[in-house]
């Protein structure tokens, strides 16, 4: 059983690192967003549901994107440098940026619509506190987002592996 688990982690290491980077940056963004939405609802009052949803979304992206970019770079920095010449392979880097941009753009659209709609309506219904409405919206939106981004990254072949490196690469 242990051998199977080790093989699984070796085979899908980079996919797991990518998802870990998404999850960690999302968790930090979630904590910031949940705190903000609660504070905003206290100071702005119950009549500001749409503003609360929009400001929280903007703040979430302002914290999510830099954290994800840093974590992704840290996990993959040696992937874009030739091990012998130590020269940056800009073609590989640009190809991956395009793949990530494609996957994240489509997935983010789904995330934004799902999260904003659920968050706004939960605030309007008034059954939940602001932070609880945010929690429900965030969990549903992140579930949809993870499925979407991984499906699209698989479709654009971001998950190809190089035989000699055991790393993500452009499958030819």
N, C-alpha and C positions, 0 to 999 in steps of 0.2 A: 504494500500500500504506500509506504514511504517513497519507494522508487517511482511509483506512478505520479505522485504529487510533485516530486523533484523534476521529473521529465516534463510535466505540465508547466511548471513555473519556468523552466528553461526555454521551452518552446514558445510560450506566450509572454515572456519577460517584458518585452517592449510594449506590448499591448497593455499589460497590467500596469506598467510605469506610466503610460499615457493616461489611463483611466484613474490612476492614483493622483496624478497631477490635476486632472479635472476635478476629482473628488475633494482634494485638499483645498484647492483654490475656491471651490464651491462652498465648502464648509466655512471657510473664513468669511466669504461674502455673505453667507447665510446669517452668521452671528452678527455681522455689522448691520445687515438689512433688518433683521428681527429687532435689534436694539433701536435702530432709527425709526422703524414704523411705529413702535410703541411710544417713543418719545414724541414723534410728530403727531400722533393721534391725541396725546395728552394736551399738547400746546395748541394745536390747530382745531381740535374738536371733531365731532362726528360728521360734520358737513363737508369734510375735505377728503373724501374717500379716493377720488380720482387723482388728486394731487399727491396724496400719500402713496398710492400705487406707483405713480410715475416717478416721483423722487426716489422712492425706495429702489426701483428698477435701475435708475441711473447710478445711484450710489453702489448698488450691487455690481454693476459692470465696471465701475471705476476701481473697485477693489479686486474683482475676479480676474480681469484681463492681465494686469501686470504680474500678479502672483502666478497665474498659469504660464505666462511667457517665461518667467524665471525658472519655474520647475521643469518645464519642457526643455529649455536650453540646458539646464544643469544635467538632466538625464541623457541628453543626446548630443552634447557638444563635440564629443570625439567622433561622432558619426559623419560629420561634415568636413573633417580634416583628413587628408591622406596620411596614413600612418608612417610612410617612408619620407615623404618630402615635407610634411607638416604644412601643406598649402591647403587653403580653404577650397572645397569643391562647391563653387557657387551654383553650378547647374543642379546638383542634388539638393542643395538648400532651397533654391527657388522652386523646384518641383514639389518638395514637401510643403513649402509654404502655400503653394497653390492648392494642394490636396487638403491641407488643414483649413484653408480659407473656404474652400467649397463646402466641406463638411460642417464647419462651424457656422457659416452664414445660413445655410438652410436650417440647421438645428436650432440656432439662436432665434430665428423667426418663429419657429414652433414654440420654443421656450417662452419668448416674450408674450405671444398671444395667450398661451395657456396660463402663465403665471399672472399676468395683468388681469385677465378676465376673472379668474378664480379669486384673486386677492380683492379686486374691486367688489365683486358680488358678495363675498363673505363680509366685507366691511359694511356694505349697504344693508344686508340682511340684519346685521347687528346681533346675531346669536353668539358670536365669538369675540373675544378681545382681539385687538389689532395684531398682537404677536401670534395669537393662535390662528387667525386668518392667514397671516403670512406663512406660518408653518405648513398649513394645509396646501396653500398655493405652491409653495416651494417644493414640497415633497412630490406632488403630482407632476409639476413642471420638470423637475430633475429626472424623474423616472422616464418621462417621455423623451427628454433630452439625451439621456444616456443611450437609450435604444436607437434614437435617430442618428446621433453622431457616430456610434460604432457601426451601424448599418451602412452609412454613407462612406466612412473610411474604408470599410471592406470593399464597397463598390468601386472606389477610386484606387484600390489596390495599395493602400498605405501600409498594409500588413504583410507585404512580401518580405521574404527573408533572404539574406545573402548567405550562401552556404559556408563561406570561409569565416565570416564575421559573427554570424548568429545575431545580426542586427537587422533593423528595418532597412529596406532599400527599395529601389525601383525594380519591380519584377518585370523582366523583359520577355 
